[in-house]
Amino acid sequence: MQSPLYDSQARLTILGKPPSPADGPAADPHALALNALGWVLGDGDRAARFLALTGLTPDSLRASLGEPGTLAAVIDFLRAHEPDLLAAADALGVEPEKLARTRERLGA
């Protein structure tokens, strides 16, 4: 008897709905904040401003990458300067409001 997950030519049959954009990194607040951090650090002047305003050093940032407080600091940094928030949201392919609301979803 053949498994219902495979057709007669032994190809995997996908059960369920196809993934939507909401299932991507933007749906996970930690992934979205990490992507936002990547955007922040992609510009030297902006990265220096982020470190100066948060009090983080490159070493402390590396050591705390997965911590909700550090990820919340990234979103707070973007929310404090609307041009950066809009540019980051555009670069990440999300609505600025969704990026800003990520702060509450981080549990920090």
PANUTI-251644 format. One line per 3 residues: number of its first residue (from 1); for each residue x, y, z of N, C-alpha, C, O. Coordinates in steps of 0.2 Angstrom, whole numbers, always signed. Layout:
NUM = X/Y/Z/X/Y/Z/X/Y/Z/X/Y/Z | ...
***
This chain:
1 = +4/-6/+0/+0/+0/+0/+4/+6/+0/+9/+7/+4 | +3/+11/-4/+7/+17/-5/+5/+22/+0/-1/+23/+2 | +9/+26/+3/+8/+31/+8/+4/+37/+4/+5/+38/-2
4 = -1/+40/+8/-5/+45/+5/-1/+52/+4/-3/+56/+1 | +5/+52/+7/+9/+58/+6/+13/+58/-1/+16/+63/-3 | +13/+52/-5/+17/+52/-11/+12/+50/-16/+7/+46/-15
7 = +13/+52/-22/+9/+50/-28/+12/+44/-31/+17/+42/-29 | +9/+42/-37/+12/+36/-40/+19/+36/-42/+22/+31/-44 | +21/+42/-43/+28/+43/-46/+33/+45/-40/+38/+47/-42
10 = +31/+44/-34/+35/+45/-28/+37/+52/-27/+43/+53/-25 | +33/+57/-29/+34/+64/-28/+30/+66/-21/+25/+63/-20 | +33/+70/-17/+30/+73/-11/+24/+77/-13/+25/+81/-17
13 = +18/+75/-10/+13/+79/-11/+12/+84/-5/+12/+82/+1 | +11/+90/-7/+11/+95/-1/+3/+95/+1/-1/+97/-2 | +3/+94/+8/-4/+95/+11/-4/+101/+15/+0/+103/+18
16 = -10/+105/+14/-11/+111/+17/-10/+117/+13/-9/+116/+7 | -11/+123/+15/-10/+129/+11/-3/+131/+10/+1/+129/+13 | -2/+134/+4/+4/+136/+2/+6/+142/+7/+2/+145/+10
19 = +13/+143/+8/+15/+148/+13/+13/+155/+10/+13/+156/+4 | +11/+159/+15/+10/+166/+13/+15/+171/+15/+20/+169/+19 | +15/+177/+13/+21/+182/+15/+20/+182/+23/+25/+184/+26
22 = +15/+181/+26/+14/+182/+33/+18/+176/+37/+19/+177/+43 | +19/+171/+33/+23/+165/+36/+31/+166/+36/+34/+162/+39 | +33/+172/+33/+40/+173/+32/+43/+176/+38/+40/+176/+44
25 = +49/+179/+38/+53/+182/+43/+49/+188/+47/+50/+189/+53 | +45/+191/+43/+41/+197/+46/+36/+194/+51/+34/+198/+55 | +34/+188/+50/+29/+185/+55/+32/+184/+62/+29/+184/+67
28 = +39/+182/+62/+42/+181/+68/+46/+187/+70/+50/+190/+67 | +44/+190/+76/+46/+196/+78/+54/+196/+80/+57/+201/+78 | +57/+190/+82/+64/+190/+83/+68/+190/+76/+73/+194/+76
31 = +65/+187/+71/+68/+187/+65/+68/+194/+61/+72/+196/+58 | +62/+197/+62/+61/+204/+59/+66/+209/+63/+69/+213/+60 | +67/+208/+69/+71/+213/+73/+78/+211/+71/+82/+216/+70
34 = +80/+205/+70/+87/+203/+68/+88/+206/+61/+94/+208/+59 | +83/+205/+57/+84/+208/+50/+85/+216/+50/+89/+219/+46 | +81/+219/+55/+81/+226/+55/+88/+228/+58/+91/+233/+56
37 = +91/+224/+63/+98/+225/+65/+103/+225/+59/+107/+229/+59 | +102/+220/+55/+106/+219/+49/+106/+226/+45/+111/+228/+42 | +100/+228/+44/+99/+234/+40/+103/+240/+44/+106/+244/+41
40 = +102/+241/+50/+105/+246/+54/+112/+246/+53/+116/+251/+52 | +115/+240/+54/+122/+239/+54/+125/+240/+47/+131/+240/+46 | +121/+240/+42/+123/+240/+35/+126/+247/+33/+129/+248/+28
43 = +125/+252/+37/+128/+259/+36/+132/+261/+42/+130/+261/+47 | +138/+262/+40/+143/+264/+46/+141/+270/+50/+141/+269/+56 | +138/+275/+47/+136/+281/+52/+130/+279/+56/+130/+280/+62
46 = +125/+275/+53/+119/+273/+57/+121/+268/+62/+119/+268/+68 | +126/+263/+60/+128/+259/+65/+131/+262/+71/+130/+260/+77 | +136/+267/+70/+139/+271/+75/+134/+274/+79/+135/+275/+86
49 = +129/+277/+76/+123/+281/+80/+120/+276/+84/+118/+277/+90 | +118/+270/+82/+115/+265/+86/+119/+263/+92/+116/+263/+97 | +125/+261/+91/+129/+260/+96/+130/+265/+102/+129/+264/+108
52 = +131/+271/+99/+131/+277/+104/+125/+278/+108/+125/+279/+114 | +119/+278/+105/+113/+279/+108/+111/+273/+113/+107/+274/+118 | +113/+267/+111/+111/+261/+115/+116/+260/+121/+114/+256/+125
55 = +122/+262/+120/+127/+261/+125/+130/+254/+123/+135/+252/+127 | +128/+251/+118/+131/+244/+117/+138/+245/+113/+139/+250/+110 | +142/+240/+114/+149/+240/+111/+148/+234/+106/+143/+230/+106
58 = +152/+234/+101/+152/+228/+96/+152/+221/+100/+148/+217/+98 | +156/+221/+105/+156/+214/+108/+150/+213/+112/+147/+207/+112 | +147/+218/+116/+141/+217/+120/+135/+216/+115/+131/+212/+117
61 = +135/+219/+109/+130/+217/+104/+130/+210/+102/+125/+207/+102 | +136/+208/+100/+137/+201/+98/+135/+196/+103/+132/+191/+102 | +137/+197/+110/+135/+193/+115/+127/+193/+117/+125/+188/+120
64 = +124/+198/+115/+117/+198/+117/+112/+198/+111/+106/+200/+111 | +114/+196/+105/+110/+196/+99/+103/+193/+100/+98/+195/+97 | +103/+187/+103/+96/+184/+104/+92/+186/+110/+86/+184/+110
67 = +94/+191/+114/+91/+193/+119/+85/+198/+117/+86/+203/+113 | +79/+197/+120/+73/+202/+118/+75/+209/+120/+73/+213/+116 | +79/+211/+125/+80/+218/+126/+85/+221/+121/+84/+227/+119
70 = +89/+217/+118/+94/+220/+113/+89/+221/+106/+90/+226/+103 | +85/+216/+105/+81/+216/+99/+76/+222/+100/+75/+225/+95 | +73/+223/+106/+69/+229/+107/+73/+235/+106/+70/+240/+104
73 = +79/+236/+108/+83/+242/+107/+84/+243/+100/+84/+249/+98 | +84/+238/+95/+84/+240/+88/+78/+243/+86/+78/+248/+82 | +72/+240/+88/+66/+243/+86/+65/+250/+89/+62/+254/+85
76 = +67/+251/+95/+66/+257/+98/+70/+263/+94/+68/+268/+93 | +76/+260/+92/+81/+265/+88/+77/+267/+82/+78/+273/+80 | +74/+262/+78/+71/+264/+72/+65/+268/+74/+63/+273/+70
79 = +61/+267/+79/+55/+271/+80/+56/+278/+82/+52/+282/+81 | +62/+279/+85/+64/+286/+87/+66/+290/+81/+67/+296/+82 | +67/+287/+75/+69/+292/+70/+65/+289/+64/+67/+284/+60
82 = +60/+293/+62/+55/+290/+57/+58/+289/+50/+57/+284/+47 | +63/+293/+48/+66/+291/+41/+69/+284/+41/+69/+281/+36 | +73/+283/+47/+76/+276/+47/+70/+271/+47/+71/+265/+44
85 = +65/+272/+51/+60/+267/+52/+57/+266/+45/+56/+260/+43 | +55/+271/+41/+52/+270/+34/+57/+267/+30/+55/+262/+26 | +64/+269/+30/+68/+266/+25/+70/+258/+27/+70/+254/+23
88 = +70/+257/+33/+71/+250/+35/+65/+245/+33/+66/+240/+31 | +59/+248/+35/+53/+244/+33/+53/+243/+25/+51/+237/+23 | +55/+248/+21/+55/+247/+14/+60/+242/+12/+58/+238/+8
91 = +66/+242/+15/+71/+237/+13/+69/+230/+15/+71/+226/+12 | +65/+230/+21/+64/+223/+23/+57/+221/+20/+55/+215/+22 | +54/+225/+17/+47/+223/+13/+41/+222/+18/+37/+218/+17
94 = +41/+226/+23/+36/+226/+28/+33/+233/+29/+36/+238/+27 | +27/+233/+31/+24/+240/+33/+27/+243/+39/+29/+239/+44 | +29/+249/+39/+32/+253/+44/+28/+251/+51/+31/+251/+56
97 = +22/+251/+51/+18/+250/+57/+19/+243/+60/+20/+242/+66 | +20/+238/+55/+22/+231/+58/+28/+231/+61/+29/+228/+66 | +33/+235/+58/+40/+235/+61/+40/+238/+67/+43/+236/+72
100 = +36/+244/+68/+36/+247/+74/+32/+243/+80/+34/+243/+85 | +27/+239/+78/+23/+235/+83/+27/+229/+85/+26/+226/+90 | +33/+227/+81/+37/+222/+83/+39/+222/+90/+41/+217/+94
103 = +41/+228/+92/+43/+230/+99/+39/+226/+104/+41/+223/+109 | +32/+227/+104/+28/+224/+109/+28/+216/+108/+26/+213/+113 | +29/+214/+102/+29/+206/+101/+35/+203/+103/+35/+197/+103
106 = +40/+207/+105/+47/+203/+107/+47/+201/+114/+51/+197/+116 | +42/+203/+118/+42/+201/+125/+47/+204/+130/+49/+201/+135 | +50/+210/+128/+55/+213/+132/+52/+218/+136/+55/+221/+140
***
